[in-house]
Amino acid sequence: MAWRFNMAVAVTVVAMLVVLDVHLLMDQVLGSLASLLGSISLSDENILLLDESLDKLTSLWFSLLALLPSSPRGPLSLPTQKAYDVIVVGGGSSGSVVAARLSEEEDLSVLLLESGPRDSNLLLDVPLACGTLQRTKRDWQVETEQQEGHACRSISCTQDPTVKGKDGCCRWPMGKTLGGGSSINYMAYVRGNPEDFNEWERRGATGWNYTTALRYFKKAENNQNLRWSSYHGVHGPLFVSDPVERSPLTAAFVEGCAAAGLGENPDYNGKEQEGCAHLQSTTYRGRRWSVSRAYLRPAMRRRNLEVVVGATVLKVEIDCSGQQGGGKEKCQAKGVWFRGEDGKDVYVEGRKEILLAASAVHTPKLLMLSGVGEEEQLKKHGIEVKVSSPGVGKNLQDHFFYGLMFNVTSPVSYRRKDATSTWSFLSWLLAHRGPLTSPMLEAVSFSRTRPSLTLPDLQLHMIAAAGSRSDFLNFGFNEEMLRWYDISPLTHGLAMFPTLLHPGTTGSVSLRSADPLDPPRVDPKYLRHPDDMATLLEGIRLILRIVRTAEMREWTDGKLLYNQRDCQASSCGCPSEPLEETPDSFWECQIRAVGGTVYHPAGTARMGADGDPLAVLDPLLRVRGVRGLRVVDASSWPMVTSGNTNAPTIMVAERAADLIKEALRKGN
């Protein structure tokens, strides 16, 4: 195995040397072009040509990275046994944690099933490459139902044949590889607000208060910069750190945000969340530190853990022939069916526990395919009802945002030209330095738009980069919006995203058919409540105040980046000059046209108290009515947290592992 790893390294280095001279020349040409074209207006044709050239250079270097394995040891394609004590469905942020922690019990056999491929190349380790990982084989590429004009008006539908070619479907990136979302996300480490977890408990999730949550946040964390704080852990497997390098725009944003009235917060994951802050990320010394790298790879050395990739779970086998194990449950989870890479269906028995960690989209889908869900829906698709649980697939919550891009007057932002330069590539590969070490998302703020609120309802994300045509194609923009955002890829810019943290309406996940390979129907019901749009508009006003501060004026002239020549032809028209005079109707039109997900879905199989008819789980994460079946991912949350969701997903999985260990020791 070692010789294969070394051979791959050697082949890649040779390939790099072959193209190095050509690429150095291209660097010089592009550098000259940047200077020359600074004062020249590019035609649409030339912009497109330059954009395509940079795409090719990006593909070249990232393809070379993909040849390099990041670990010479890999998972299996099929299980070696017919039965295991515990089966974990899904190898993402929650499943990897639970499988790794349970395998600490030497007498417990654990099988982890992951639908996607292994996380086996260096491209996944490059922080700045995060955007290129979407719409690939490592992304489920979930697409929502049409939003009936409320959102994603200018996003093209591509999957449902009944609406293909039309607009109105939002795209949801979702990790489909070991590590799940933590392997393809923007690496933000945000725990949420302390009151989020107290609210969970008030909604029936007994034991999930902030005091308990903090204990498990600290257990998971190995913070490289806040080691002095009683709110942070320093011995966990999950490295959390400041970026190796930051754009000067990041400090300017934090200072400008504070000057605009929010105040600076040196630790938004500590006692208080609100304020403006430099973002910490799940990175270590310039590399992405996914949950797979943190938990799963070390655990795979244990004999009692098996990890199988390319295993698409079809359903959980549930036996309801009689009273189970002396408990009140009438049904027992017996095992799972999955389809392997060879296309054959395989059954594996789970002797003690089956744990669903397949995401807030696919966990409710699996429950329904297994006969647990709303009776009417199951019968509609010819599925035998094992347990009537009307809350399955309900309570879907997500974070929605909209991006504003501003012109930057100094060469301090991240452009694809910079990311694809030979210097950047070799700096990262050999020393883990340079722009490729940036997770792009480098600063945030949290605030309340109304004094009466008990939780922040607004988050700002700040990225020291402007988007490009390839980014907008990735987002699914239709031709009208591609023209509106047609800007030169040589432009320096920054983007700020007002983000709605607590939507006023909830959506749903439901079955499209009884075929396990059919994607489910996902309807987030974005922007149906008037407060949601009001919060986003307040976020835009806050951003306009920030860009007017002296701290930001040093770097930006405050002008929006968009195609000024063609904007009048678009459905939303053009913003006003100055921007502060732009009417809310313009911003609302733009938000409903191209706003989208931060891919933070949660709540579709939530915990709750006894007697709550929509509570799918009890506070111990057990599926009501089915012995031996639990949900351990973000589906279980009563309410989405106030911020990015990877950190609380890991926290829930850490506690889930302890709850399961305790139950197994007691024989429950």
ZIFEN-V450293 format. One record per backbone hydrogen bond with DSSP energy under -1.0 kcal/mol. CO is the residue of the C=O (numbers start at 1). NH is the residue of the N-H. E is the energy in kcal/mol with one decimal. If there is no record, write none. Layout:
[[CO,NH,E] [CO,NH,E]]
//
This chain:
[[1,5,-1.8] [2,6,-2.5] [3,7,-2.5] [4,8,-2.4] [5,9,-1.9] [6,10,-2.6] [7,11,-2.8] [8,12,-2.1] [9,13,-2.5] [10,14,-2.3] [11,15,-2.3] [12,16,-2.5] [13,17,-2.3] [14,18,-2.0] [15,19,-1.8] [16,20,-1.3] [19,23,-2.6] [20,24,-2.8] [21,25,-1.8] [22,26,-2.1] [23,27,-2.7] [24,28,-2.0] [25,29,-2.5] [26,30,-3.1] [27,31,-2.6] [28,32,-2.3] [29,33,-2.5] [30,34,-2.6] [31,35,-1.7] [32,36,-2.8] [33,37,-3.4] [37,40,-1.2] [43,47,-2.5] [44,48,-2.3] [45,49,-2.1] [46,50,-2.7] [47,51,-2.6] [48,52,-2.4] [49,53,-2.0] [50,54,-2.4] [51,55,-2.1] [52,56,-2.0] [53,57,-2.0] [54,58,-2.7] [55,59,-2.7] [56,60,-2.2] [57,61,-2.2] [58,62,-2.6] [59,63,-2.2] [60,64,-1.8] [61,65,-2.1] [62,66,-2.0] [65,68,-1.5] [68,122,-2.4] [76,309,-2.3] [82,349,-2.6] [84,351,-3.1] [85,352,-2.3] [85,353,-2.1] [86,111,-2.5] [87,355,-3.0] [88,113,-2.7] [89,357,-2.7] [91,179,-3.2] [92,96,-2.4] [94,98,-2.5] [95,99,-2.5] [96,100,-2.2] [97,101,-2.7] [98,102,-2.7] [99,103,-1.8] [101,104,-1.3] [102,105,-1.9] [105,108,-2.1] [109,86,-2.2] [110,306,-2.4] [111,88,-3.2] [112,308,-2.9] [113,90,-3.0] [114,311,-2.6] [116,310,-1.9] [117,178,-1.3] [118,120,-1.3] [121,124,-1.3] [122,125,-1.5] [123,126,-1.1] [125,288,-2.4] [126,129,-1.3] [127,130,-1.6] [129,132,-1.3] [130,133,-1.2] [136,139,-1.6] [138,176,-2.7] [142,172,-3.4] [147,150,-2.5] [152,155,-1.6] [152,168,-1.0] [154,478,-2.4] [155,168,-2.2] [155,169,-1.1] [157,165,-2.2] [160,163,-1.8] [160,164,-1.1] [163,166,-2.4] [166,157,-3.4] [168,147,-2.2] [170,144,-2.7] [172,142,-1.4] [174,140,-3.2] [177,180,-2.7] [179,182,-1.6] [180,183,-1.8] [181,184,-1.1] [181,185,-2.0] [187,282,-2.2] [193,196,-1.9] [194,198,-1.2] [195,199,-2.2] [196,200,-1.7] [197,201,-1.8] [198,202,-2.0] [199,203,-1.7] [200,205,-2.2] [201,204,-1.8] [204,206,-1.6] [205,208,-1.9] [209,213,-2.6] [210,214,-3.1] [211,215,-1.3] [212,216,-1.4] [213,217,-2.4] [214,218,-2.4] [215,219,-1.5] [216,220,-1.7] [217,221,-1.4] [220,238,-2.6] [221,236,-2.5] [222,240,-1.8] [226,229,-1.3] [229,232,-1.3] [233,223,-2.8] [238,222,-2.7] [240,224,-3.0] [241,281,-2.5] [247,250,-1.8] [248,252,-1.8] [249,253,-2.4] [250,254,-2.3] [251,255,-2.6] [252,256,-2.8] [253,257,-3.1] [254,258,-2.2] [255,259,-2.3] [256,260,-1.5] [257,262,-1.7] [258,261,-1.6] [263,276,-2.7] [267,270,-1.6] [275,446,-1.9] [276,265,-3.5] [277,444,-2.3] [280,189,-2.5] [281,241,-2.5] [281,283,-2.0] [282,289,-3.1] [287,284,-2.6] [290,294,-2.4] [291,295,-3.0] [291,296,-1.1] [292,297,-2.8] [295,299,-1.6] [296,300,-2.0] [298,301,-1.2] [299,302,-2.2] [302,305,-1.1] [304,110,-3.1] [306,112,-2.8] [307,76,-3.2] [308,114,-2.8] [312,339,-2.7] [315,337,-2.5] [317,334,-3.3] [317,335,-1.1] [319,332,-2.4] [324,327,-2.1] [329,324,-1.8] [331,627,-2.9] [332,319,-3.0] [334,350,-2.5] [335,317,-2.9] [336,348,-2.4] [337,314,-3.1] [337,315,-1.2] [338,346,-3.3] [339,312,-2.3] [340,343,-2.0] [344,340,-2.5] [346,338,-2.6] [348,336,-2.4] [349,84,-2.4] [353,87,-2.0] [354,630,-2.3] [355,89,-3.1] [356,632,-2.6] [359,363,-2.6] [362,366,-2.3] [363,367,-2.3] [364,368,-2.4] [365,369,-2.5] [366,370,-1.5] [367,372,-2.9] [368,371,-1.6] [371,386,-2.4] [371,387,-2.2] [373,389,-2.6] [374,378,-2.2] [375,379,-2.7] [376,380,-1.8] [377,381,-1.2] [378,383,-2.8] [379,382,-1.5] [387,373,-1.9] [389,392,-2.0] [391,394,-1.8] [393,509,-2.2] [396,507,-2.9] [397,602,-1.8] [399,598,-1.8] [400,500,-3.2] [401,596,-2.7] [404,496,-2.5] [405,561,-2.5] [406,494,-1.8] [410,412,-2.3] [415,419,-2.3] [416,420,-2.1] [421,425,-2.4] [422,426,-2.8] [423,427,-2.5] [424,428,-2.1] [425,429,-2.6] [426,430,-2.6] [427,431,-1.6] [427,433,-1.4] [428,432,-1.5] [434,437,-1.9] [435,438,-1.8] [436,128,-2.1] [439,441,-2.6] [440,464,-1.1] [442,279,-2.4] [443,462,-2.2] [444,277,-2.9] [445,460,-1.9] [446,275,-2.4] [447,457,-1.1] [447,458,-2.1] [450,453,-1.8] [457,501,-2.1] [458,447,-2.3] [459,499,-2.6] [460,445,-1.4] [461,497,-2.5] [462,442,-1.7] [462,443,-1.1] [463,465,-1.9] [463,495,-2.8] [464,414,-3.1] [468,472,-2.3] [469,473,-2.4] [470,474,-1.9] [471,475,-1.9] [472,477,-2.3] [476,156,-2.8] [478,482,-2.2] [479,483,-2.0] [480,484,-1.7] [481,485,-2.1] [483,486,-1.4] [484,563,-3.3] [485,487,-1.5] [488,491,-1.7] [492,408,-2.3] [494,406,-3.0] [495,463,-2.8] [496,404,-2.7] [497,461,-1.8] [498,402,-1.3] [499,459,-1.9] [507,396,-1.7] [508,523,-2.8] [510,521,-3.0] [515,518,-1.8] [521,510,-2.4] [522,145,-3.0] [523,508,-2.2] [529,532,-1.4] [530,534,-1.8] [531,535,-2.3] [532,536,-1.8] [533,537,-2.5] [534,538,-2.0] [535,539,-1.8] [536,540,-1.9] [537,541,-2.1] [538,542,-2.2] [539,543,-2.2] [540,544,-2.4] [541,545,-1.8] [542,546,-2.2] [543,547,-2.5] [546,549,-1.6] [549,553,-2.3] [552,555,-2.1] [552,556,-2.1] [555,409,-2.8] [559,407,-2.8] [562,564,-1.3] [566,569,-1.2] [567,570,-1.6] [578,581,-1.8] [579,582,-2.2] [583,586,-1.1] [583,587,-1.3] [584,588,-3.1] [585,589,-2.0] [586,590,-2.4] [587,591,-2.9] [588,592,-2.5] [589,593,-1.3] [590,594,-2.7] [591,595,-1.8] [592,153,-2.8] [593,154,-2.3] [596,401,-3.0] [602,397,-2.2] [604,393,-3.1] [606,616,-1.1] [606,617,-2.2] [609,612,-1.9] [612,615,-1.6] [616,624,-2.4] [617,608,-1.2] [618,621,-2.3] [621,631,-2.0] [622,618,-1.8] [623,626,-1.9] [625,331,-1.0] [627,333,-2.8] [628,354,-2.3] [629,623,-2.9] [630,356,-2.9] [633,636,-1.9] [634,603,-2.4] [634,637,-1.2] [635,605,-2.7] [636,607,-2.4] [641,643,-1.8] [645,649,-1.7] [646,650,-2.0] [647,651,-2.2] [648,652,-2.5] [649,653,-1.9] [650,654,-2.4] [651,655,-2.2] [652,656,-2.7] [653,657,-2.3] [654,658,-1.4] [655,659,-2.6] [656,660,-2.5] [657,661,-2.5] [658,662,-2.4] [659,663,-2.2] [660,664,-2.7] [661,665,-2.2] [662,666,-1.7] [663,668,-2.6]]
//
